[in-house]
Amino acid sequence: MTTRKDSPSGSGRIALIIALMAVAGVGGWFAHRQLAPASDKAAVERIVRSYILEHPEILPEAMENLQRNQNRGQLAAVRAPVNQPFPGAVLGNPRGSVTLVEFTDYACGFCRKSLGDLDALVKANPDLRVVVRELPIISPQSAPAAKMALAAAEQGRYAQFHQAMFAAGQLDSAAIDAAARASGLDLARARKVAASAPVAQELQRNLALAQKLGFGGTPSWVAGDQLISGAVGFDKLAEAVKAARPS
């Protein structure tokens, strides 16, 4: 997955300066100054630049704090719906005390690549609940596969379909039907549920949530206050789960 990372500008640049100053210990001085005059902004930037050149070790801490605060802001209004799964669309422990959310698409090769890491993560963390949000944005066949996955969830066979669909290695109507059969679904019932309004509403909801969180692709993850994009591997996901676990 590729994402665009723009350099700070405007209000984002000022926020970064303030974050750096807070870490540097000069925020008290800045609190007594006005940002409005351009000369003040330039003076502040010179002071901060000089400080961070002498103390570059503060940069990772400042950026991490800034990112954490931005993530909290993005999550504030949507945390509850993000963590609330479509009934049955859960991997791991449905009653787990720590939640990892994945936005996924069956046409996504990076999602397929992450499946082994996710399986290992579930095995290593018996208290982990993985809420899977279907985000069919890549292929014309992504939506039919996502709808069938939610139909499988309605029959309590979500994990089986999830594995079978990714194992198919291709995404077309024949592969979707084959994965449904391999999962032991009642196909007539599944097709009816897949075509239902609640399933269509769930996909629209997932798209809206992804947009609010700033996710532009799959896989994307939410763990605690962390927003993570891409196939980041087992270690990164394990760290995120550890940080999200209630103390």
Buried (B, 14 or more C-beta within 10 A) or exposed (E): BEEEEEEEEEEEEBBBBBBBBBBBEBEEEBEEEEEEEEEEBEEBBEBBEEBBEEEEEBEEEBBEBBBBEBBEEBBEEBBEEBBEBBEBBBBBBEEBEBBBBBBBBBBBBBBBEBBEBBBEBBEEBEBBBBBBBBBBBBBEBBBBBBBBBBBBBBBEBBBBBBBBBBEBEEBBEEBBBBBBEBBEBBEEEBBEBBEBEEBBEBBEBBBEBBEBBEBBBBBBBBBBBBBBBBBBEBEBBBBBBEEBBEE
